[in-house]
């Protein structure tokens, strides 16, 4: 019984450490690399400093902060784009992000793939 309890404790400790490592990698600035989108609703994001980005009239970015806040570029219908702020959280399985804007409106985002320099997401209709 003691061995089982030690194993469970070890496993949970490893899992918590891995989750923190993943969260650390999600934190930071991500830009929409729409040139890589596949057309099936899955959007590709890369770290903001991943490459020199080609000229674009609008390129969405989102910055995830360690304190649970995020900043994102809002697409204005009159080309007056500006940064807005909100809160973010991620589920235990690290498969879904919830983004909440300053007005309290939430958007569920499914994480399709995540690597150090790649974030593929799909918006889930609310």
C-alpha positions as a Python dict, from the first residue, in 0.01 Angstrom:
ca = {
    (1, 'X'): (0, 0, 0),
    (2, 'X'): (285, 238, 85),
    (3, 'X'): (446, 173, -252),
    (4, 'X'): (119, 248, -430),
    (5, 'X'): (79, 575, -238),
    (6, 'X'): (439, 673, -314),
    (7, 'X'): (386, 598, -682),
    (8, 'X'): (65, 802, -695),
    (9, 'X'): (236, 1093, -516),
    (10, 'X'): (532, 1075, -754),
    (11, 'X'): (304, 1057, -1058),
    (12, 'X'): (98, 1360, -945),
    (13, 'X'): (413, 1558, -871),
    (14, 'X'): (553, 1480, -1219),
    (15, 'X'): (221, 1568, -1382),
    (16, 'X'): (201, 1902, -1198),
    (17, 'X'): (559, 1983, -1298),
    (18, 'X'): (489, 1895, -1663),
    (19, 'X'): (172, 2108, -1663),
    (20, 'X'): (367, 2404, -1524),
    (21, 'X'): (631, 2355, -1793),
    (22, 'X'): (363, 2354, -2063),
    (23, 'X'): (201, 2665, -1916),
    (24, 'X'): (538, 2840, -1918),
    (25, 'X'): (571, 2760, -2289),
    (26, 'X'): (221, 2890, -2366),
    (27, 'X'): (297, 3216, -2189),
    (28, 'X'): (433, 3487, -2412),
    (29, 'X'): (344, 3646, -2743),
    (30, 'X'): (194, 3447, -3034),
    (31, 'X'): (119, 3580, -3386),
    (32, 'X'): (-128, 3437, -3632),
    (33, 'X'): (67, 3281, -3916),
    (34, 'X'): (-233, 3278, -4149),
    (35, 'X'): (-14, 3176, -4442),
    (36, 'X'): (6, 2834, -4273),
    (37, 'X'): (-367, 2795, -4202),
    (38, 'X'): (-516, 2484, -4360),
    (39, 'X'): (-862, 2621, -4443),
    (40, 'X'): (-1053, 2386, -4213),
    (41, 'X'): (-1095, 2638, -3932),
    (42, 'X'): (-762, 2553, -3768),
    (43, 'X'): (-544, 2859, -3714),
    (44, 'X'): (-166, 2846, -3684),
    (45, 'X'): (16, 3072, -3440),
    (46, 'X'): (390, 3112, -3397),
    (47, 'X'): (594, 3297, -3132),
    (48, 'X'): (605, 3667, -3213),
    (49, 'X'): (982, 3653, -3261),
    (50, 'X'): (968, 3332, -3470),
    (51, 'X'): (1061, 3501, -3797),
    (52, 'X'): (1052, 3829, -3980),
    (53, 'X'): (684, 3850, -4067),
    (54, 'X'): (580, 3958, -4417),
    (55, 'X'): (390, 4283, -4452),
    (56, 'X'): (25, 4246, -4362),
    (57, 'X'): (-263, 4484, -4320),
    (58, 'X'): (-365, 4298, -4005),
    (59, 'X'): (-190, 4018, -3819),
    (60, 'X'): (-358, 3905, -3501),
    (61, 'X'): (-142, 3849, -3195),
    (62, 'X'): (-216, 3734, -2844),
    (63, 'X'): (11, 3764, -2544),
    (64, 'X'): (-48, 3527, -2252),
    (65, 'X'): (82, 3659, -1920),
    (66, 'X'): (179, 3446, -1622),
    (67, 'X'): (-80, 3617, -1399),
    (68, 'X'): (-371, 3490, -1611),
    (69, 'X'): (-422, 3805, -1815),
    (70, 'X'): (-382, 3836, -2189),
    (71, 'X'): (-353, 4112, -2444),
    (72, 'X'): (-466, 4075, -2803),
    (73, 'X'): (-493, 4283, -3116),
    (74, 'X'): (-855, 4368, -3188),
    (75, 'X'): (-962, 4392, -3552),
    (76, 'X'): (-1151, 4715, -3599),
    (77, 'X'): (-1400, 4745, -3885),
    (78, 'X'): (-1258, 5091, -3962),
    (79, 'X'): (-890, 4987, -3951),
    (80, 'X'): (-840, 5146, -3609),
    (81, 'X'): (-691, 4827, -3462),
    (82, 'X'): (-585, 4838, -3099),
    (83, 'X'): (-476, 4611, -2820),
    (84, 'X'): (-738, 4490, -2574),
    (85, 'X'): (-696, 4298, -2250),
    (86, 'X'): (-870, 4009, -2084),
    (87, 'X'): (-815, 3693, -1881),
    (88, 'X'): (-719, 3343, -1989),
    (89, 'X'): (-726, 2997, -1839),
    (90, 'X'): (-645, 2648, -1957),
    (91, 'X'): (-819, 2324, -1860),
    (92, 'X'): (-649, 2043, -1666),
    (93, 'X'): (-597, 1833, -1979),
    (94, 'X'): (-423, 2126, -2152),
    (95, 'X'): (-658, 2087, -2448),
    (96, 'X'): (-876, 2399, -2419),
    (97, 'X'): (-816, 2766, -2353),
    (98, 'X'): (-1085, 3001, -2232),
    (99, 'X'): (-1033, 3365, -2326),
    (100, 'X'): (-1246, 3626, -2152),
    (101, 'X'): (-1244, 3988, -2264),
    (102, 'X'): (-1281, 4295, -2040),
    (103, 'X'): (-1659, 4296, -2098),
    (104, 'X'): (-1686, 3938, -1967),
    (105, 'X'): (-1751, 3768, -2303),
    (106, 'X'): (-1578, 3428, -2319),
    (107, 'X'): (-1445, 3230, -2612),
    (108, 'X'): (-1352, 2862, -2591),
    (109, 'X'): (-1045, 2767, -2795),
    (110, 'X'): (-954, 2404, -2866),
    (111, 'X'): (-580, 2333, -2876),
    (112, 'X'): (-517, 2109, -3177),
    (113, 'X'): (-137, 2098, -3152),
    (114, 'X'): (121, 2261, -2931),
    (115, 'X'): (497, 2265, -2963),
    (116, 'X'): (761, 2510, -2855),
    (117, 'X'): (725, 2716, -3175),
    (118, 'X'): (377, 2613, -3292),
    (119, 'X'): (26, 2658, -3159),
    (120, 'X'): (-265, 2525, -3366),
    (121, 'X'): (-607, 2623, -3241),
    (122, 'X'): (-970, 2605, -3339),
    (123, 'X'): (-1241, 2833, -3208),
    (124, 'X'): (-1537, 2650, -3057),
    (125, 'X'): (-1869, 2816, -3128),
    (126, 'X'): (-2038, 2928, -2807),
}
